[in-house]
Structure formats: C-alpha cells, structure tokens
Amino acid sequence: MKVFGVLIDTVSIQKYIFSTNNLKENLGASYIVDDIYESHLIETVHQMFPSINKSFFVTTQPY
C-alpha cells in the first residue's frame, strides 16, 4: 500500500478572505475553510487510517 503525505495550507487564503470589508463575506469564507478542514479532511484521513487519533490534528476554536 502506498501512502502519500499532503500538506494543506489555508493561511494564504486569508489575504483573499480579508480583501473585502464585508464582515458577512469574511465570516462565511472563514466558516467554509473551517468546515472543509473539520468535517471533510479530518474525517477522510481518519477513515483511511483508523489508528490515527482525530485529536492528533491541531485545530483552532472560534472566539
């Protein structure tokens, strides 16, 4: 079985997200990025590698 590592960086999207002064757009874009990471990416990795504890992933909590 081949295993590949992938690094996903969402820091560079911050410039795009905050290029508008519209708070609603900023919050929506931030939510989408967070949802992709929390719901989809972590769950997919956990399904592929059940022995990896989900708490291994570092996430930020909203204020």
N, C-alpha and C positions, 0 to 999 in steps of 0.2 A: 504494500500500500504506500503510495506516495503522499506526503504531507507537505503542504506549502504554507508559509507564513505570509500574512498580509498585514501591512500597517495602514490604517485608515486615519487620515489627519483631517480634522474639521476646523482647525484653527484658521486656515487660510480663507474659510468661508465667512469669517467674522467681518472682514472688510466689506464684503458684498452685503451681508445682513445689515450692517450698521451704516451703509451708504445712504440710507433714507432716514428722515426724521420721523417717519410714521411709526409710532410705538406699536400699533396693531400688527403691522407687517413684521417688525422686529421680533415680537413675541411669537408670531406664527411661524416664522422661519426658524427661530430657536427651538420651538416645540417639534418641528419636523425633524431637525437634525437629532435632537434628543430621542425622539420616538424611533428613528431608524436604528440608532445605537442600542437603546434599551430593549426594544421589542424584537427587532429582527436580527441584528448582528449577534448579540449575545446568545439568543435562543438558537440560532443556526449553529454557532460554534459548539454550544452545549449538546445539541443533537448529534453532531459529528463526533464529538469527543466527550461522552458522558462522564468520564472520570475527572474532567476538569470542573472544579467547583465554580459556580457562577460568581461567587464573591471575589474571585481572582481578578475580575475586571474592575478597574477603578472608574467610578462614575462621580459626577458632581450632582449635588442635590439642589433643587431650586431654593431660592431665598424664602 
